[in-house]
């Protein structure tokens, strides 16, 4: 028996505790990514504008997209964004699990929920881009059926991957 609450995946906004917001998770994601790029910043105010916008007003930033939150009890411990379908494709963005909750299958559950949502909305292909140094994430995506695809990204060091839903 464990004293760890079960982790559930909910759609945001609209499900889960009223206080559940992706802003804190998005802030952690962007701050960590900036540091990994070698451009660490001390706080959200120093992030590029587009990232600050997501953190300050995720409802507006992702108005057309699907945001899924992993909850442990009333605590948000992970998130993922699935972009609105376009030409039969959606893209996974901003996958993040709180480091204190890693190793529990949360990222896999978030991706699984995103894939199920995409399939339920007629999406044929889900794609994503991932920084080349995130080898654990790349391995996870490969285990979940994603394969390397021709790049649609202009930024160096990003792998592009996709899978049929």
C-alpha positions as a Markdown table, in Angstrom:
| # | Residue | x | y | z |
|---|---|---|---|---|
| 1 | Unk | 0.0 | 0.0 | 0.0 |
| 2 | Unk | 1.2 | 3.5 | -0.8 |
| 3 | Unk | 0.5 | 6.9 | 0.7 |
| 4 | Unk | 0.9 | 8.5 | -2.7 |
| 5 | Unk | -2.4 | 9.8 | -4.2 |
| 6 | Unk | -3.4 | 8.4 | -7.6 |
| 7 | Unk | -2.5 | 10.6 | -10.5 |
| 8 | Unk | -5.3 | 11.5 | -12.8 |
| 9 | Unk | -5.3 | 13.4 | -16.1 |
| 10 | Unk | -7.9 | 16.2 | -16.6 |
| 11 | Unk | -8.6 | 18.7 | -19.2 |
| 12 | Unk | -7.9 | 22.4 | -18.4 |
| 13 | Unk | -9.8 | 24.5 | -17.9 |
| 14 | Unk | -13.0 | 22.9 | -16.7 |
| 15 | Unk | -12.0 | 19.8 | -14.8 |
| 16 | Unk | -10.1 | 19.3 | -11.5 |
| 17 | Unk | -9.8 | 21.8 | -8.6 |
| 18 | Unk | -10.6 | 25.4 | -9.5 |
| 19 | Unk | -7.1 | 26.4 | -8.4 |
| 20 | Unk | -5.4 | 24.0 | -10.9 |
| 21 | Unk | -3.6 | 26.1 | -13.5 |
| 22 | Unk | -0.8 | 25.2 | -15.8 |
| 23 | Unk | 1.1 | 28.5 | -15.2 |
| 24 | Unk | 3.4 | 27.1 | -12.5 |
| 25 | Unk | 4.2 | 24.0 | -14.6 |
| 26 | Unk | 4.8 | 26.1 | -17.7 |
| 27 | Unk | 7.1 | 28.5 | -15.8 |
| 28 | Unk | 9.2 | 25.5 | -14.6 |
| 29 | Unk | 9.3 | 24.1 | -18.1 |
| 30 | Unk | 10.5 | 27.3 | -19.7 |
| 31 | Unk | 13.0 | 28.2 | -17.0 |
| 32 | Unk | 14.5 | 24.7 | -17.3 |
| 33 | Unk | 14.6 | 24.8 | -21.1 |
| 34 | Unk | 16.3 | 28.2 | -21.1 |
| 35 | Unk | 19.0 | 26.8 | -18.7 |
| 36 | Unk | 19.5 | 23.7 | -20.8 |
| 37 | Unk | 20.0 | 26.0 | -23.9 |
| 38 | Unk | 22.8 | 27.7 | -22.0 |
| 39 | Unk | 20.7 | 30.9 | -21.6 |
| 40 | Unk | 19.6 | 30.6 | -18.0 |
| 41 | Unk | 17.4 | 33.3 | -16.6 |
| 42 | Unk | 16.6 | 34.0 | -12.9 |
| 43 | Unk | 12.8 | 34.3 | -13.2 |
| 44 | Unk | 9.8 | 34.4 | -15.5 |
| 45 | Unk | 10.2 | 38.1 | -16.2 |
| 46 | Unk | 13.5 | 37.5 | -18.0 |
| 47 | Unk | 12.0 | 34.9 | -20.4 |
| 48 | Unk | 11.3 | 35.7 | -24.0 |
| 49 | Unk | 7.9 | 37.5 | -24.5 |
| 50 | Unk | 6.2 | 34.5 | -26.1 |
| 51 | Unk | 7.0 | 32.3 | -23.1 |
| 52 | Unk | 5.9 | 34.9 | -20.6 |
| 53 | Unk | 2.6 | 35.2 | -22.4 |
| 54 | Unk | 2.0 | 31.5 | -22.0 |
| 55 | Unk | 2.7 | 31.6 | -18.3 |
| 56 | Unk | 0.8 | 34.8 | -17.6 |
| 57 | Unk | -2.3 | 33.9 | -19.6 |
| 58 | Unk | -2.4 | 30.3 | -20.5 |
| 59 | Unk | -6.1 | 30.5 | -21.3 |
| 60 | Unk | -5.5 | 33.0 | -24.1 |
| 61 | Unk | -2.2 | 31.4 | -25.3 |
| 62 | Unk | -3.8 | 28.0 | -25.7 |
| 63 | Unk | -7.3 | 29.1 | -26.5 |
| 64 | Unk | -7.6 | 26.8 | -29.5 |
| 65 | Unk | -5.6 | 24.0 | -28.0 |
| 66 | Unk | -6.2 | 21.2 | -25.5 |
| 67 | Unk | -4.3 | 21.5 | -22.2 |
| 68 | Unk | -4.1 | 18.4 | -20.1 |
| 69 | Unk | -3.0 | 18.5 | -16.5 |
| 70 | Unk | -1.8 | 15.6 | -14.3 |
| 71 | Unk | -3.1 | 15.9 | -10.8 |
| 72 | Unk | -1.9 | 14.1 | -7.6 |
| 73 | Unk | -4.7 | 14.9 | -5.3 |
| 74 | Unk | -5.3 | 18.6 | -5.8 |
| 75 | Unk | -1.7 | 19.3 | -6.9 |
| 76 | Unk | -0.8 | 19.8 | -10.5 |
| 77 | Unk | 2.2 | 17.7 | -11.2 |
| 78 | Unk | 2.4 | 17.6 | -15.0 |
| 79 | Unk | 1.0 | 19.1 | -18.2 |
| 80 | Unk | 1.0 | 18.8 | -21.9 |
| 81 | Unk | -0.5 | 20.9 | -24.7 |
| 82 | Unk | -2.1 | 19.4 | -27.8 |
| 83 | Unk | -2.5 | 21.9 | -30.6 |
| 84 | Unk | -5.7 | 22.2 | -32.5 |
| 85 | Unk | -5.9 | 20.0 | -35.5 |
| 86 | Unk | -4.7 | 21.4 | -38.8 |
| 87 | Unk | -4.6 | 19.4 | -42.0 |
| 88 | Unk | -5.2 | 16.2 | -40.0 |
| 89 | Unk | -2.3 | 16.8 | -37.6 |
| 90 | Unk | -1.9 | 18.0 | -34.1 |
| 91 | Unk | 1.4 | 18.8 | -32.2 |
| 92 | Unk | 2.4 | 17.9 | -28.7 |
| 93 | Unk | 4.0 | 20.8 | -26.9 |
| 94 | Unk | 5.1 | 21.7 | -23.3 |
| 95 | Unk | 5.3 | 18.2 | -21.9 |
| 96 | Unk | 6.4 | 18.6 | -18.3 |
| 97 | Unk | 6.4 | 16.6 | -15.1 |
| 98 | Unk | 7.4 | 18.1 | -11.8 |
| 99 | Unk | 10.8 | 16.6 | -11.1 |
| 100 | Unk | 9.6 | 15.4 | -7.6 |
| 101 | Unk | 7.0 | 13.2 | -9.4 |
| 102 | Unk | 9.1 | 11.8 | -12.2 |
| 103 | Unk | 9.5 | 8.0 | -12.7 |
| 104 | Unk | 5.8 | 7.4 | -12.0 |
| 105 | Unk | 4.5 | 7.2 | -15.6 |
| 106 | Unk | 3.0 | 10.6 | -15.6 |
| 107 | Unk | 4.6 | 11.7 | -18.9 |
| 108 | Unk | 3.4 | 8.5 | -20.5 |
| 109 | Unk | -0.1 | 9.0 | -19.2 |
| 110 | Unk | -0.2 | 12.6 | -20.4 |
| 111 | Unk | 1.0 | 11.6 | -23.9 |
| 112 | Unk | -1.5 | 8.7 | -23.9 |
| 113 | Unk | -4.3 | 11.1 | -23.0 |
| 114 | Unk | -3.2 | 13.5 | -25.7 |
| 115 | Unk | -3.1 | 10.7 | -28.3 |
| 116 | Unk | -6.6 | 9.5 | -27.3 |
| 117 | Unk | -8.0 | 13.0 | -27.5 |
| 118 | Unk | -6.4 | 13.5 | -30.9 |
| 119 | Unk | -7.8 | 10.2 | -32.2 |
| 120 | Unk | -11.3 | 11.1 | -30.9 |
| 121 | Unk | -11.1 | 14.4 | -32.8 |
| 122 | Unk | -10.2 | 12.8 | -36.2 |
| 123 | Unk | -6.5 | 13.6 | -36.1 |
| 124 | Unk | -4.4 | 11.2 | -38.1 |
| 125 | Unk | -0.9 | 12.2 | -37.1 |
| 126 | Unk | 0.5 | 13.7 | -33.9 |
| 127 | Unk | 3.9 | 15.3 | -34.1 |
| 128 | Unk | 6.4 | 16.9 | -31.7 |
| 129 | Unk | 9.8 | 18.5 | -31.5 |
| 130 | Unk | 12.2 | 17.7 | -28.8 |
| 131 | Unk | 15.7 | 19.1 | -28.0 |
| 132 | Unk | 18.4 | 16.6 | -28.9 |
| 133 | Unk | 19.9 | 16.6 | -25.3 |
| 134 | Unk | 16.6 | 15.4 | -23.9 |
| 135 | Unk | 17.5 | 11.8 | -24.4 |
| 136 | Unk | 15.1 | 10.5 | -21.8 |
| 137 | Unk | 12.2 | 12.2 | -23.5 |
| 138 | Unk | 13.3 | 10.9 | -26.9 |
| 139 | Unk | 13.5 | 7.4 | -25.5 |
| 140 | Unk | 10.0 | 7.8 | -24.1 |
| 141 | Unk | 8.6 | 9.1 | -27.4 |
| 142 | Unk | 10.2 | 6.2 | -29.2 |
| 143 | Unk | 8.6 | 3.7 | -26.7 |
| 144 | Unk | 5.3 | 5.3 | -27.4 |
| 145 | Unk | 5.6 | 4.8 | -31.1 |
| 146 | Unk | 7.0 | 8.1 | -32.4 |
| 147 | Unk | 9.7 | 8.0 | -35.1 |
| 148 | Unk | 12.1 | 10.7 | -36.3 |
| 149 | Unk | 10.5 | 12.7 | -39.1 |
| 150 | Unk | 11.8 | 15.3 | -41.6 |
| 151 | Unk | 12.3 | 18.5 | -39.7 |
| 152 | Unk | 9.7 | 21.3 | -39.9 |
| 153 | Unk | 11.7 | 23.3 | -37.3 |
| 154 | Unk | 14.2 | 26.1 | -38.1 |
| 155 | Unk | 15.9 | 26.0 | -34.7 |
| 156 | Unk | 19.0 | 23.9 | -34.5 |
| 157 | Unk | 19.2 | 20.9 | -32.2 |
| 158 | Unk | 15.6 | 20.0 | -32.4 |
| 159 | Unk | 14.5 | 16.5 | -33.4 |
| 160 | Unk | 11.1 | 16.3 | -35.0 |
| 161 | Unk | 9.1 | 13.1 | -34.4 |
| 162 | Unk | 5.6 | 11.9 | -35.3 |
| 163 | Unk | 3.3 | 9.0 | -35.1 |
| 164 | Unk | 0.0 | 7.9 | -36.6 |
| 165 | Unk | -2.9 | 7.9 | -34.2 |
